[in-house]
Amino acid sequence: MFSEEASISMADGTQKRINKIKVNDLILNKLNIPVKVNSIHKLEARNSVGIQLNNGTGVFYCDPDVKVLCHNIASNGNVISDFCTISSVHNYSGASSKLKSSSKAFSPESDVSITTYDDPVSPHIKDLYCINTSDSSQTLYVNKIIALCKD
């Protein structure tokens, strides 16, 4: 669940704010495959945390338990990936046991770190949006990182 400031990667290569997405728009899923938007859910006045990534995208807000694709390079050079909550990427704790403290959010462009994270102890109250798509993965690119959107 993401605030209206979150930008979504569209199938045509553009970015569109999540609150401007419409049913039947085509967005990209985690495999960079265009998928159709089946529905958009607006969840009014939810607690959220502010996020700033180091990938040049703007600040957006999300549920601290929203899941993003993370990865870590193991000592043997293997890449280990798993979905983990945005708060665990920030805290480097509570992430999947397969992931270590050097976990990064995954983007095809580069490894992404969180540069600012507003503490959920004093959460923002924002309207949050979730997009349901025509594929079963329910994944999308939010501010150029792969996220899972389930409400």
BABAVEX-604964 format. One record per residue: residue number from 1; residue in one letter; x, y, z of N, C-alpha, C in turn. Coordinates in steps of 0.02 Angstrom, whole numbers, plus 50000, padded with zeros to 5 digits. Last residue first. Example, Ala and Ser with C-alpha at 12.3 -4.5 7.8 and 13.67 -1.06 7.14 Angstrom:
<lumlos>
+-----+------+-------+-------+-------+-------+-------+-------+-------+-------+-------+
! seq ! type !  n.xx !  n.yy !  n.zz ! ca.xx ! ca.yy ! ca.zz !  c.xx !  c.yy !  c.zz !
+-----+------+-------+-------+-------+-------+-------+-------+-------+-------+-------+
!   2 !    S ! 50642 ! 49888 ! 50354 ! 50684 ! 49947 ! 50357 ! 50645 ! 50002 ! 50394 !
!   1 !    A ! 50660 ! 49716 ! 50390 ! 50615 ! 49775 ! 50390 ! 50660 ! 49835 ! 50390 !
+-----+------+-------+-------+-------+-------+-------+-------+-------+-------+-------+
</lumlos>
This chain:
<lumlos>
+-----+------+-------+-------+-------+-------+-------+-------+-------+-------+-------+
! seq ! type !  n.xx !  n.yy !  n.zz ! ca.xx ! ca.yy ! ca.zz !  c.xx !  c.yy !  c.zz !
+-----+------+-------+-------+-------+-------+-------+-------+-------+-------+-------+
! 151 !    D ! 49817 ! 49709 ! 49985 ! 49785 ! 49747 ! 50040 ! 49748 ! 49700 ! 50086 !
! 150 !    K ! 49972 ! 49699 ! 49908 ! 49914 ! 49661 ! 49932 ! 49883 ! 49701 ! 49988 !
! 149 !    C ! 50099 ! 49712 ! 49805 ! 50042 ! 49753 ! 49827 ! 49984 ! 49708 ! 49844 !
! 148 !    L ! 50270 ! 49711 ! 49815 ! 50212 ! 49669 ! 49815 ! 50153 ! 49710 ! 49842 !
! 147 !    A ! 50394 ! 49789 ! 49710 ! 50354 ! 49784 ! 49771 ! 50295 ! 49737 ! 49760 !
! 146 !    I ! 50548 ! 49837 ! 49650 ! 50495 ! 49787 ! 49644 ! 50460 ! 49779 ! 49711 !
! 145 !    I ! 50579 ! 50010 ! 49618 ! 50595 ! 49948 ! 49653 ! 50535 ! 49902 ! 49646 !
! 144 !    K ! 50537 ! 50129 ! 49558 ! 50588 ! 50089 ! 49524 ! 50613 ! 50029 ! 49563 !
! 143 !    N ! 50426 ! 50172 ! 49627 ! 50488 ! 50211 ! 49631 ! 50548 ! 50169 ! 49609 !
! 142 !    V ! 50375 ! 50013 ! 49605 ! 50357 ! 50074 ! 49642 ! 50422 ! 50112 ! 49653 !
! 141 !    Y ! 50322 ! 49897 ! 49496 ! 50380 ! 49939 ! 49511 ! 50354 ! 50002 ! 49543 !
! 140 !    L ! 50234 ! 49754 ! 49561 ! 50239 ! 49813 ! 49521 ! 50303 ! 49850 ! 49539 !
! 139 !    T ! 50140 ! 49602 ! 49582 ! 50200 ! 49642 ! 49589 ! 50199 ! 49701 ! 49542 !
! 138 !    Q ! 50046 ! 49501 ! 49578 ! 50029 ! 49564 ! 49611 ! 50090 ! 49607 ! 49626 !
! 137 !    S ! 50052 ! 49374 ! 49520 ! 50109 ! 49396 ! 49562 ! 50092 ! 49458 ! 49603 !
! 136 !    S ! 49949 ! 49342 ! 49434 ! 49944 ! 49319 ! 49504 ! 49999 ! 49346 ! 49548 !
! 135 !    D ! 49891 ! 49477 ! 49330 ! 49932 ! 49418 ! 49343 ! 49930 ! 49402 ! 49417 !
! 134 !    S ! 49813 ! 49590 ! 49325 ! 49788 ! 49531 ! 49291 ! 49832 ! 49469 ! 49301 !
! 133 !    T ! 49819 ! 49671 ! 49489 ! 49833 ! 49663 ! 49418 ! 49807 ! 49597 ! 49391 !
! 132 !    N ! 49779 ! 49798 ! 49602 ! 49773 ! 49728 ! 49586 ! 49779 ! 49720 ! 49511 !
! 131 !    I ! 49859 ! 49917 ! 49701 ! 49838 ! 49899 ! 49633 ! 49835 ! 49823 ! 49628 !
! 130 !    C ! 49822 ! 50026 ! 49832 ! 49847 ! 49961 ! 49813 ! 49818 ! 49943 ! 49745 !
! 129 !    Y ! 49859 ! 50174 ! 49925 ! 49829 ! 50141 ! 49867 ! 49862 ! 50073 ! 49856 !
! 128 !    L ! 49817 ! 50275 ! 50066 ! 49861 ! 50228 ! 50032 ! 49823 ! 50192 ! 49977 !
! 127 !    D ! 49819 ! 50430 ! 50141 ! 49779 ! 50384 ! 50102 ! 49829 ! 50340 ! 50064 !
! 126 !    K ! 49906 ! 50445 ! 50298 ! 49900 ! 50457 ! 50226 ! 49848 ! 50410 ! 50197 !
! 125 !    I ! 49985 ! 50500 ! 50433 ! 49919 ! 50475 ! 50414 ! 49908 ! 50494 ! 50342 !
! 124 !    H ! 50142 ! 50446 ! 50491 ! 50102 ! 50492 ! 50451 ! 50035 ! 50460 ! 50440 !
! 123 !    P ! 50190 ! 50395 ! 50658 ! 50174 ! 50384 ! 50587 ! 50136 ! 50442 ! 50556 !
! 122 !    S ! 50298 ! 50384 ! 50761 ! 50257 ! 50443 ! 50748 ! 50236 ! 50442 ! 50675 !
! 121 !    V ! 50350 ! 50258 ! 50747 ! 50324 ! 50276 ! 50812 ! 50280 ! 50339 ! 50807 !
! 120 !    P ! 50408 ! 50243 ! 50622 ! 50337 ! 50227 ! 50628 ! 50308 ! 50241 ! 50697 !
! 119 !    D ! 50517 ! 50370 ! 50566 ! 50502 ! 50322 ! 50618 ! 50427 ! 50308 ! 50624 !
! 118 !    D ! 50555 ! 50385 ! 50399 ! 50522 ! 50417 ! 50456 ! 50497 ! 50364 ! 50504 !
! 117 !    Y ! 50701 ! 50365 ! 50326 ! 50645 ! 50324 ! 50347 ! 50615 ! 50358 ! 50408 !
! 116 !    T ! 50817 ! 50391 ! 50195 ! 50780 ! 50416 ! 50253 ! 50719 ! 50371 ! 50264 !
! 115 !    T ! 50878 ! 50298 ! 50110 ! 50918 ! 50352 ! 50138 ! 50883 ! 50386 ! 50197 !
! 114 !    I ! 50887 ! 50131 ! 50072 ! 50842 ! 50182 ! 50100 ! 50886 ! 50236 ! 50132 !
! 113 !    S ! 50961 ! 50077 ! 49918 ! 50959 ! 50083 ! 49991 ! 50908 ! 50136 ! 50011 !
! 112 !    V ! 50970 ! 49968 ! 49783 ! 50937 ! 50027 ! 49811 ! 50939 ! 50023 ! 49887 !
! 111 !    D ! 51070 ! 49926 ! 49645 ! 51049 ! 49911 ! 49714 ! 51022 ! 49975 ! 49744 !
! 110 !    S ! 50996 ! 49965 ! 49484 ! 51050 ! 49965 ! 49533 ! 51024 ! 49939 ! 49600 !
! 109 !    E ! 50898 ! 49933 ! 49387 ! 50947 ! 49984 ! 49373 ! 51008 ! 49982 ! 49420 !
! 108 !    P ! 50808 ! 49841 ! 49436 ! 50850 ! 49821 ! 49379 ! 50906 ! 49871 ! 49365 !
! 107 !    S ! 50816 ! 49834 ! 49612 ! 50793 ! 49871 ! 49554 ! 50836 ! 49848 ! 49496 !
! 106 !    F ! 50785 ! 49777 ! 49776 ! 50807 ! 49762 ! 49709 ! 50775 ! 49808 ! 49658 !
! 105 !    A ! 50855 ! 49836 ! 49927 ! 50796 ! 49828 ! 49886 ! 50820 ! 49819 ! 49814 !
! 104 !    K ! 50980 ! 49741 ! 50012 ! 50960 ! 49800 ! 49973 ! 50894 ! 49785 ! 49939 !
! 103 !    S ! 51067 ! 49682 ! 50154 ! 51011 ! 49676 ! 50107 ! 50995 ! 49743 ! 50075 !
! 102 !    S ! 51164 ! 49666 ! 50247 ! 51180 ! 49707 ! 50188 ! 51126 ! 49703 ! 50135 !
! 101 !    S ! 51123 ! 49578 ! 50344 ! 51116 ! 49649 ! 50357 ! 51133 ! 49693 ! 50298 !
! 100 !    K ! 51047 ! 49446 ! 50243 ! 51091 ! 49473 ! 50295 ! 51084 ! 49548 ! 50300 !
!  99 !    L ! 50925 ! 49318 ! 50217 ! 50954 ! 49383 ! 50200 ! 50994 ! 49409 ! 50259 !
!  98 !    K ! 50867 ! 49206 ! 50263 ! 50914 ! 49198 ! 50207 ! 50950 ! 49263 ! 50192 !
!  97 !    S ! 50777 ! 49246 ! 50356 ! 50839 ! 49218 ! 50382 ! 50891 ! 49208 ! 50326 !
!  96 !    S ! 50706 ! 49402 ! 50311 ! 50710 ! 49330 ! 50302 ! 50777 ! 49304 ! 50327 !
!  95 !    A ! 50724 ! 49527 ! 50438 ! 50718 ! 49505 ! 50369 ! 50722 ! 49429 ! 50367 !
!  94 !    G ! 50749 ! 49566 ! 50565 ! 50683 ! 49538 ! 50552 ! 50673 ! 49517 ! 50480 !
!  93 !    S ! 50847 ! 49705 ! 50516 ! 50832 ! 49652 ! 50563 ! 50762 ! 49627 ! 50549 !
!  92 !    Y ! 50872 ! 49819 ! 50447 ! 50918 ! 49763 ! 50438 ! 50908 ! 49710 ! 50491 !
!  91 !    N ! 50786 ! 49925 ! 50443 ! 50814 ! 49906 ! 50508 ! 50868 ! 49853 ! 50503 !
!  90 !    H ! 50753 ! 49931 ! 50305 ! 50780 ! 49989 ! 50341 ! 50817 ! 49967 ! 50404 !
!  89 !    V ! 50706 ! 49805 ! 50282 ! 50761 ! 49829 ! 50240 ! 50794 ! 49888 ! 50275 !
!  88 !    S ! 50603 ! 49803 ! 50374 ! 50661 ! 49761 ! 50387 ! 50719 ! 49779 ! 50342 !
!  87 !    S ! 50513 ! 49894 ! 50317 ! 50542 ! 49910 ! 50382 ! 50602 ! 49866 ! 50397 !
!  86 !    I ! 50475 ! 49827 ! 50203 ! 50514 ! 49888 ! 50195 ! 50546 ! 49907 ! 50261 !
!  85 !    T ! 50493 ! 49648 ! 50216 ! 50457 ! 49711 ! 50228 ! 50503 ! 49771 ! 50221 !
!  84 !    C ! 50544 ! 49548 ! 50075 ! 50547 ! 49566 ! 50146 ! 50513 ! 49634 ! 50155 !
!  83 !    F ! 50566 ! 49416 ! 49962 ! 50527 ! 49475 ! 49980 ! 50534 ! 49486 ! 50055 !
!  82 !    D ! 50732 ! 49374 ! 49910 ! 50670 ! 49357 ! 49943 ! 50631 ! 49421 ! 49953 !
!  81 !    S ! 50888 ! 49304 ! 49852 ! 50835 ! 49355 ! 49851 ! 50772 ! 49328 ! 49883 !
!  80 !    I ! 51059 ! 49294 ! 49839 ! 51001 ! 49267 ! 49874 ! 50948 ! 49322 ! 49874 !
!  79 !    V ! 51187 ! 49256 ! 49731 ! 51138 ! 49307 ! 49748 ! 51078 ! 49272 ! 49780 !
!  78 !    N ! 51349 ! 49196 ! 49774 ! 51280 ! 49183 ! 49752 ! 51235 ! 49240 ! 49774 !
!  77 !    G ! 51471 ! 49217 ! 49832 ! 51456 ! 49254 ! 49771 ! 51386 ! 49243 ! 49744 !
!  76 !    N ! 51494 ! 49165 ! 49954 ! 51515 ! 49125 ! 49897 ! 51499 ! 49157 ! 49830 !
!  75 !    S ! 51434 ! 49258 ! 50037 ! 51507 ! 49256 ! 50036 ! 51534 ! 49213 ! 49978 !
!  74 !    A ! 51294 ! 49328 ! 49943 ! 51324 ! 49285 ! 49994 ! 51400 ! 49283 ! 49986 !
!  73 !    I ! 51214 ! 49474 ! 49921 ! 51265 ! 49432 ! 49890 ! 51301 ! 49394 ! 49945 !
!  72 !    N ! 51040 ! 49496 ! 49927 ! 51103 ! 49498 ! 49964 ! 51152 ! 49454 ! 49925 !
!  71 !    H ! 50885 ! 49583 ! 49900 ! 50936 ! 49533 ! 49886 ! 51000 ! 49548 ! 49924 !
!  70 !    C ! 50706 ! 49599 ! 49896 ! 50772 ! 49616 ! 49922 ! 50822 ! 49564 ! 49899 !
!  69 !    L ! 50556 ! 49668 ! 49848 ! 50605 ! 49616 ! 49832 ! 50674 ! 49640 ! 49855 !
!  68 !    V ! 50448 ! 49716 ! 49982 ! 50487 ! 49732 ! 49923 ! 50536 ! 49676 ! 49911 !
!  67 !    K ! 50292 ! 49735 ! 50065 ! 50349 ! 49693 ! 50047 ! 50381 ! 49716 ! 49982 !
!  66 !    V ! 50238 ! 49836 ! 50200 ! 50236 ! 49821 ! 50129 ! 50299 ! 49783 ! 50111 !
!  65 !    D ! 50243 ! 49875 ! 50331 ! 50245 ! 49803 ! 50318 ! 50238 ! 49786 ! 50244 !
!  64 !    P ! 50226 ! 50010 ! 50335 ! 50292 ! 49984 ! 50351 ! 50299 ! 49909 ! 50337 !
!  63 !    D ! 50143 ! 50078 ! 50195 ! 50134 ! 50038 ! 50255 ! 50203 ! 50009 ! 50272 !
!  62 !    C ! 50220 ! 50230 ! 50135 ! 50192 ! 50163 ! 50127 ! 50180 ! 50132 ! 50195 !
!  61 !    Y ! 50263 ! 50371 ! 50037 ! 50241 ! 50342 ! 50101 ! 50211 ! 50274 ! 50087 !
!  60 !    F ! 50407 ! 50447 ! 49961 ! 50339 ! 50420 ! 49959 ! 50325 ! 50388 ! 50026 !
!  59 !    V ! 50517 ! 50562 ! 49886 ! 50491 ! 50533 ! 49947 ! 50421 ! 50505 ! 49933 !
!  58 !    G ! 50576 ! 50521 ! 49717 ! 50555 ! 50564 ! 49772 ! 50533 ! 50525 ! 49833 !
!  57 !    T ! 50726 ! 50444 ! 49653 ! 50654 ! 50454 ! 49654 ! 50635 ! 50494 ! 49716 !
!  56 !    G ! 50861 ! 50417 ! 49664 ! 50841 ! 50479 ! 49631 ! 50766 ! 50490 ! 49626 !
!  55 !    N ! 50893 ! 50308 ! 49739 ! 50891 ! 50300 ! 49666 ! 50863 ! 50361 ! 49629 !
!  54 !    N ! 50890 ! 50297 ! 49876 ! 50949 ! 50328 ! 49846 ! 50950 ! 50324 ! 49770 !
!  53 !    L ! 50727 ! 50342 ! 49941 ! 50776 ! 50294 ! 49915 ! 50835 ! 50331 ! 49885 !
!  52 !    Q ! 50633 ! 50378 ! 50078 ! 50673 ! 50409 ! 50025 ! 50725 ! 50358 ! 50005 !
!  51 !    I ! 50475 ! 50363 ! 50154 ! 50534 ! 50329 ! 50128 ! 50567 ! 50373 ! 50075 !
!  50 !    G ! 50371 ! 50370 ! 50297 ! 50401 ! 50405 ! 50240 ! 50466 ! 50371 ! 50220 !
!  49 !    V ! 50239 ! 50259 ! 50340 ! 50307 ! 50284 ! 50352 ! 50332 ! 50317 ! 50288 !
!  48 !    S ! 50070 ! 50269 ! 50402 ! 50121 ! 50255 ! 50352 ! 50188 ! 50283 ! 50373 !
!  47 !    N ! 49903 ! 50234 ! 50440 ! 49969 ! 50249 ! 50465 ! 50020 ! 50229 ! 50412 !
!  46 !    R ! 49773 ! 50296 ! 50331 ! 49812 ! 50241 ! 50360 ! 49878 ! 50267 ! 50387 !
!  45 !    A ! 49660 ! 50362 ! 50260 ! 49688 ! 50380 ! 50325 ! 49721 ! 50321 ! 50361 !
!  44 !    E ! 49585 ! 50239 ! 50153 ! 49589 ! 50307 ! 50180 ! 49620 ! 50310 ! 50249 !
!  43 !    L ! 49636 ! 50157 ! 50023 ! 49626 ! 50144 ! 50094 ! 49638 ! 50210 ! 50130 !
!  42 !    K ! 49583 ! 50115 ! 49867 ! 49606 ! 50171 ! 49908 ! 49587 ! 50156 ! 49980 !
!  41 !    H ! 49628 ! 50002 ! 49744 ! 49595 ! 50010 ! 49809 ! 49625 ! 50070 ! 49845 !
!  40 !    I ! 49595 ! 49964 ! 49581 ! 49636 ! 50006 ! 49625 ! 49596 ! 50015 ! 49688 !
!  39 !    S ! 49601 ! 49826 ! 49464 ! 49567 ! 49870 ! 49513 ! 49618 ! 49909 ! 49553 !
!  38 !    N ! 49676 ! 49780 ! 49356 ! 49606 ! 49758 ! 49364 ! 49567 ! 49802 ! 49412 !
!  37 !    V ! 49793 ! 49827 ! 49242 ! 49766 ! 49845 ! 49308 ! 49693 ! 49825 ! 49310 !
!  36 !    K ! 49886 ! 49707 ! 49152 ! 49830 ! 49753 ! 49155 ! 49809 ! 49765 ! 49227 !
!  35 !    V ! 50062 ! 49706 ! 49124 ! 50002 ! 49675 ! 49152 ! 49948 ! 49728 ! 49159 !
!  34 !    P ! 50213 ! 49680 ! 49038 ! 50154 ! 49722 ! 49048 ! 50095 ! 49681 ! 49073 !
!  33 !    I ! 50355 ! 49624 ! 49124 ! 50302 ! 49606 ! 49078 ! 50242 ! 49651 ! 49090 !
!  32 !    N ! 50458 ! 49624 ! 49214 ! 50457 ! 49676 ! 49162 ! 50406 ! 49660 ! 49107 !
!  31 !    L ! 50435 ! 49542 ! 49317 ! 50472 ! 49513 ! 49261 ! 50477 ! 49562 ! 49202 !
!  30 !    K ! 50354 ! 49613 ! 49404 ! 50424 ! 49600 ! 49424 ! 50467 ! 49571 ! 49368 !
!  29 !    N ! 50258 ! 49712 ! 49285 ! 50265 ! 49670 ! 49344 ! 50339 ! 49655 ! 49356 !
!  28 !    L ! 50207 ! 49874 ! 49231 ! 50256 ! 49820 ! 49228 ! 50255 ! 49779 ! 49292 !
!  27 !    I ! 50040 ! 49913 ! 49171 ! 50099 ! 49926 ! 49212 ! 50146 ! 49866 ! 49206 !
!  26 !    L ! 49911 ! 49981 ! 49081 ! 49961 ! 49929 ! 49081 ! 50022 ! 49952 ! 49120 !
!  25 !    D ! 49741 ! 50013 ! 49133 ! 49809 ! 50036 ! 49118 ! 49855 ! 49976 ! 49118 !
!  24 !    N ! 49624 ! 49953 ! 49182 ! 49645 ! 49937 ! 49114 ! 49710 ! 49968 ! 49092 !
!  23 !    V ! 49595 ! 50084 ! 49296 ! 49581 ! 50015 ! 49276 ! 49594 ! 50009 ! 49202 !
!  22 !    K ! 49731 ! 50203 ! 49315 ! 49661 ! 50186 ! 49301 ! 49655 ! 50111 ! 49286 !
!  21 !    I ! 49833 ! 50308 ! 49414 ! 49824 ! 50245 ! 49379 ! 49750 ! 50230 ! 49372 !
!  20 !    K ! 49847 ! 50413 ! 49498 ! 49826 ! 50429 ! 49429 ! 49816 ! 50366 ! 49387 !
!  19 !    N ! 49902 ! 50370 ! 49614 ! 49833 ! 50394 ! 49618 ! 49805 ! 50414 ! 49550 !
!  18 !    I ! 50033 ! 50339 ! 49576 ! 49986 ! 50285 ! 49589 ! 49914 ! 50309 ! 49591 !
!  17 !    R ! 50102 ! 50430 ! 49440 ! 50085 ! 50426 ! 49511 ! 50029 ! 50376 ! 49522 !
!  16 !    K ! 50201 ! 50350 ! 49319 ! 50137 ! 50383 ! 49335 ! 50124 ! 50376 ! 49409 !
!  15 !    Q ! 50327 ! 50347 ! 49196 ! 50309 ! 50341 ! 49266 ! 50244 ! 50378 ! 49277 !
!  14 !    T ! 50351 ! 50253 ! 49042 ! 50342 ! 50314 ! 49081 ! 50328 ! 50296 ! 49155 !
!  13 !    G ! 50352 ! 50134 ! 48971 ! 50416 ! 50162 ! 48994 ! 50410 ! 50226 ! 49035 !
!  12 !    D ! 50232 ! 50075 ! 48946 ! 50261 ! 50116 ! 48892 ! 50326 ! 50150 ! 48912 !
!  11 !    A ! 50194 ! 50016 ! 49065 ! 50219 ! 49973 ! 49011 ! 50252 ! 50012 ! 48954 !
!  10 !    M ! 50254 ! 50114 ! 49205 ! 50203 ! 50095 ! 49157 ! 50235 ! 50053 ! 49101 !
!   9 !    S ! 50292 ! 50112 ! 49371 ! 50321 ! 50104 ! 49304 ! 50267 ! 50076 ! 49257 !
!   8 !    I ! 50232 ! 50235 ! 49482 ! 50226 ! 50167 ! 49457 ! 50255 ! 50165 ! 49386 !
!   7 !    S ! 50275 ! 50328 ! 49626 ! 50269 ! 50324 ! 49553 ! 50274 ! 50251 ! 49531 !
!   6 !    A ! 50194 ! 50397 ! 49767 ! 50231 ! 50340 ! 49738 ! 50221 ! 50339 ! 49662 !
!   5 !    E ! 50109 ! 50492 ! 49816 ! 50175 ! 50515 ! 49791 ! 50214 ! 50459 ! 49756 !
!   4 !    E ! 50000 ! 50428 ! 49870 ! 49993 ! 50457 ! 49803 ! 50059 ! 50482 ! 49775 !
!   3 !    S ! 50069 ! 50282 ! 49954 ! 50038 ! 50347 ! 49951 ! 50038 ! 50374 ! 49879 !
!   2 !    F ! 50032 ! 50106 ! 49953 ! 50076 ! 50162 ! 49940 ! 50037 ! 50227 ! 49935 !
!   1 !    M ! 50042 ! 49942 ! 50000 ! 50000 ! 50000 ! 50000 ! 50045 ! 50062 ! 50000 !
+-----+------+-------+-------+-------+-------+-------+-------+-------+-------+-------+
</lumlos>
